[in-house]
Amino acid sequence: MPPGPFVERSIKRRGEGSVALLNGVVSARYNGRIANRSLPHREGLVAAVSPPDSPSASAFRAYLELIRLPNVFTAMADVTMGFLFTRAAFAPSDGWVFGLLLAASSALYMSGMVLNDVFDFEADRRERPERPLPSGRIALGFARWLGWELLLVGAGMAWLASFAAGDSRPGMVGTLLVGCIVAYDAGMKRTAAGPLFMGACRTLNVLLGMSTVAGPWRDEHWLVAAAIGTYIAGVTWLARTEARTSKRGHLAGATVVIVLGIGLLSLLPHVAERVVPRLEREPGRWWVLMAALGALIGFRCLRAVVEPIPDRVQTAVKQCILSLVILDAAACFVTAGIAKAVLVLAFLAPTVLLGRWIDST
């Protein structure tokens, strides 16, 4: 049976479409372009030649930005330093406890970052529209659920560490850390006490790593935790207005607090009950190291003071966060030696490498 008129018209349209597509490709190649603007099927042709990023890969990256993945390793460095700081040797039985403390710290840090963006949603729509939540890459409701779930997981891991170590301090410190995270994100960060609360979070994170030490915490433990907390309080103050032009006085005050934290840490060899033999023989090495770190970090902050534009301030904040890992390694070196200090310093590698791909502020 011969084809009807409808079939003939369909075949004709397909033939015309094929000829048009062929002409378009020839025209594009003749003019030195893959996709000519007049090509009716250019979307399909461009996709075939140069496929866009996978939606799943884009969504995965959005979640990594939401939790500030590069900075998670700085929290892990705090706990690792604290754990190694309190031990002359790493026993095989310590592995489970250390792993639980590391998981607790990581989950609590990620929850803090997620809830920070949840509570800052409206402000970020104005100042940081490229972030995952205001840009619509991640739903606000799901982020809210994720933040609270990570908070519960972190607290649970801390109490599991208490059970494994037979010591209530990991769970108690983890619970206090939960309270500080929620208080900071929910409203304290908008007050003058905001940097103090963030500093308290880092102090507790260091103490979480030290929470299974035999016996009570000693002066050296409190000093290290307070020094790191003071340093981060200054960094938080520095970053408070990083999305817009900052005030020089504000940045100068934050720089003073940052240097004060480094100064507190420099007192560690005089407070610690156990110091590595090298520092006992050559204490000048420690002072040179701390002076160099203080000068380098202070110089980066002063550049932001001189030119308080967002790009300069954000760069200073990122560099201060990276330097935190170096400070952790330095503190570990005083009592645990160079080998364990290098283990802490290893967290700098993923922080730097991932920071080139994922925004950490």
FENNORNOR-V914067 format. One line per field, one symbol per residue. phi: phi as a letter, one per 20 degrees, with the letter a starting at -180 (. if undefined). burial: b if it has 16 or more other ideal C-beta (glycine too) atoms within 10 Angstrom, else e. Layout:
# FENNORNOR-V914067
phi = ???
burial = ???
This chain:
# FENNORNOR-V914067
phi = .fffffffffffffffffffffffffffffemcfcffeffdfffffffebffffgfffffffffffelggfgfffffgffgfffgecfbeegffgffffffffffffffffffffgfffegffffedcfefgfffnfcffffffffffffffffffffffffffembffgfffffffgffffffffrffedfeggfffffffgffffffefdffnffdgfffffffffffgfffffffefcfebfeefffffffffffffffffffeggedffccfgffffcffffffffffffffffffffffffceegfffffffffffffgfffgfffffgddnfffffffffffffffffffdcfdd
burial = eeeeeeeeeeeeeeeeeeeeeeebbeebeeeeeebbeebeeeeebeeeeeeeeeeeeeeebbbbbbbbbbbbbbbbbbbbbbbbbbbeeeeeebeebbebbbbbbbbbbbbbbbbbbbbbeeebeeebeebbbbeebbeeeebbebbeebbebbbbbbbbbbebbebebbbbbbebbbebbbbbbeebbeeeebbbbbbbbbbbbbbbbbbbbeeeeeebbebbbbbbbbbbbbbbbbbbbbbeebeeebbeebbebbbbbbebbbebbebbeebbeebeeeeeebeeebeebbeebbebbebbbeebeeebbbbbbbbbbbbbbbbbbbbbbbbbbeebbebbbebbeebeebbeebbbb
